Amino acid sequence: MIYKGRWEIWGSFITACDYDFLLGEIEKKAKGKKAFFISPTTSHLLALSLFDAKLKESLFSADYLVPDSQWVKRALWLLYGVYLPDRVYGPELMLRSCALSQKRGFSIALYGGKTSTLKKLTRVLSERFPKIKIVSPSKADILFLGFGSPAQDKLALEAG
């Protein structure tokens, strides 16, 4: 498990960590029924936040901005000497979170995007994780937003 603190890049604070650290945090929060927001963050999202005050506020309010892109991972190394062996890729984090959910009995919900895409993703996740509980967003232990960045980051700010 890797956690090396939070580091500022272009006015946003990136959490230098790995999947295992985040899965531990997800498990704690899901058990305690505590809401929090993880945003896998790319250089593009950080650049957009320089010109969009609402997006900047959303990123600032996130519990964890994690280095989704190689650029963000490398920026931590170049700016601060904080080496991470891998980035935290959003789709991979989702799959690992689903595996955790199945193992621990947490429920998940999928929200956003096209209805056809949500149906396909529900089918794929149900096949890959046969014991996973997929429920409505209001009843989920873990909610995955599928609007894409920056829309889902702004939505998370509004949802509080």
C-alpha positions as CSV (number, residue, x, y, z in Angstrom):
1,M,0.0,0.0,0.0
2,I,1.4,3.4,-1.0
3,Y,0.4,6.8,0.4
4,K,2.9,9.6,0.0
5,G,0.7,12.7,0.8
6,R,-0.9,15.4,-1.2
7,W,1.0,17.6,-3.6
8,E,0.0,20.7,-5.5
9,I,-0.1,20.8,-9.3
10,W,-1.6,23.8,-10.9
11,G,-3.6,24.8,-7.8
12,S,-5.0,21.3,-7.2
13,F,-3.9,18.8,-4.6
14,I,-3.0,15.4,-6.0
15,T,-3.0,12.4,-3.6
16,A,0.1,10.3,-4.3
17,C,-1.1,6.8,-3.7
18,D,-1.9,3.4,-5.2
19,Y,-4.9,1.2,-5.7
20,D,-4.5,-0.6,-2.4
21,F,-4.6,2.6,-0.4
22,L,-7.8,3.8,-2.2
23,L,-9.5,0.4,-1.8
24,G,-8.8,0.6,1.9
25,E,-10.4,4.1,2.0
26,I,-13.3,2.9,0.0
27,E,-13.9,0.0,2.3
28,K,-13.7,2.2,5.4
29,K,-16.1,4.7,4.0
30,A,-18.6,2.1,2.7
31,K,-18.7,0.3,6.0
32,G,-19.3,3.6,7.8
33,K,-21.8,4.8,5.2
34,K,-19.7,8.0,4.7
35,A,-19.8,9.9,1.5
36,F,-16.6,10.9,-0.2
37,F,-15.4,11.6,-3.7
38,I,-12.4,10.1,-5.7
39,S,-11.5,11.8,-9.0
40,P,-9.0,10.1,-11.2
41,T,-7.3,13.2,-12.6
42,T,-5.6,13.8,-15.9
43,S,-3.5,16.7,-17.0
44,H,-6.3,17.8,-19.3
45,L,-8.7,18.1,-16.3
46,L,-6.1,20.1,-14.3
47,A,-5.5,22.4,-17.3
48,L,-9.3,23.0,-17.7
49,S,-9.5,23.9,-14.0
50,L,-7.2,26.8,-14.5
51,F,-9.9,28.5,-16.6
52,D,-13.1,27.2,-14.9
53,A,-13.7,28.4,-11.3
54,K,-16.5,25.9,-10.7
55,L,-14.3,23.0,-11.8
56,K,-11.4,24.3,-9.7
57,E,-13.8,24.4,-6.7
58,S,-14.9,20.9,-7.4
59,L,-11.4,19.6,-7.6
60,F,-10.5,21.4,-4.4
61,S,-13.5,19.8,-2.6
62,A,-12.7,16.2,-3.8
63,D,-11.4,13.9,-1.1
64,Y,-8.9,12.3,-3.4
65,L,-7.6,13.6,-6.7
66,V,-5.5,10.7,-7.9
67,P,-3.0,10.5,-10.8
68,D,-4.9,8.9,-13.6
69,S,-2.5,10.1,-16.3
70,Q,1.2,9.4,-16.8
71,W,1.7,13.1,-17.0
72,V,0.3,13.7,-13.5
73,K,2.3,10.8,-12.1
74,R,5.5,12.1,-13.7
75,A,4.8,15.6,-12.6
76,L,4.8,14.4,-9.0
77,W,8.2,12.8,-9.6
78,L,9.7,15.9,-11.4
79,L,8.3,18.5,-9.1
80,Y,8.5,16.8,-5.7
81,G,10.6,13.6,-6.1
82,V,7.5,11.6,-5.3
83,Y,7.8,8.4,-7.2
84,L,4.8,6.1,-7.9
85,P,5.3,2.8,-9.7
86,D,2.0,3.2,-11.5
87,R,-0.8,5.7,-12.2
88,V,-4.3,5.1,-10.7
89,Y,-6.3,4.5,-13.9
90,G,-10.0,5.2,-13.4
91,P,-11.5,2.1,-15.2
92,E,-9.0,-0.2,-13.3
93,L,-10.0,1.4,-10.0
94,M,-13.6,0.8,-10.9
95,L,-13.0,-2.9,-11.6
96,R,-11.0,-3.3,-8.4
97,S,-13.8,-1.5,-6.4
98,C,-16.3,-3.9,-7.9
99,A,-14.2,-6.9,-6.8
100,L,-14.0,-5.4,-3.3
101,S,-17.8,-4.8,-3.4
102,Q,-18.4,-8.4,-4.3
103,K,-16.0,-9.7,-1.6
104,R,-17.4,-7.5,1.2
105,G,-21.1,-7.4,0.1
106,F,-21.2,-3.7,-0.7
107,S,-23.8,-2.5,-3.2
108,I,-22.9,-0.4,-6.2
109,A,-24.8,1.9,-8.5
110,L,-24.0,3.3,-12.0
111,Y,-25.1,6.8,-12.8
112,G,-24.8,8.9,-15.9
113,G,-24.2,8.3,-19.6
114,K,-26.5,6.7,-22.2
115,T,-29.0,4.2,-21.1
116,S,-27.7,1.7,-23.6
117,T,-24.1,2.1,-22.2
118,L,-25.4,1.7,-18.6
119,K,-27.2,-1.5,-19.5
120,K,-24.2,-2.9,-21.2
121,L,-21.9,-2.0,-18.3
122,T,-24.4,-3.6,-15.9
123,R,-24.4,-6.8,-17.9
124,V,-20.6,-6.9,-18.2
125,L,-20.0,-6.2,-14.5
126,S,-22.7,-8.8,-13.5
127,E,-20.9,-11.4,-15.7
128,R,-17.5,-10.6,-14.3
129,F,-18.7,-10.3,-10.7
130,P,-21.6,-12.7,-10.4
131,K,-22.3,-11.8,-6.7
132,I,-22.2,-8.1,-7.1
133,K,-25.2,-6.1,-5.9
134,I,-26.2,-3.4,-8.4
135,V,-28.8,-1.1,-7.0
136,S,-30.3,2.4,-7.5
137,P,-28.0,5.3,-6.8
138,S,-29.9,6.3,-3.6
139,K,-29.4,2.9,-2.1
140,A,-25.7,2.2,-3.1
141,D,-22.7,1.9,-0.8
142,I,-20.5,2.9,-3.8
143,L,-21.7,5.2,-6.7
144,F,-19.8,5.3,-10.0
145,L,-20.4,8.5,-12.0
146,G,-20.2,8.1,-15.7
147,F,-20.6,11.6,-17.2
148,G,-16.9,12.0,-18.1
149,S,-14.7,14.8,-16.8
150,P,-15.2,17.6,-16.1
151,A,-19.0,17.1,-15.9
152,Q,-18.9,14.4,-13.2
153,D,-16.5,16.5,-11.1
154,K,-18.9,19.4,-11.2
155,L,-21.9,17.1,-10.4
156,A,-20.0,15.7,-7.4
157,L,-19.6,19.3,-6.1
158,E,-23.3,20.0,-6.4
159,A,-24.3,16.7,-4.8
160,G,-22.1,17.6,-1.8
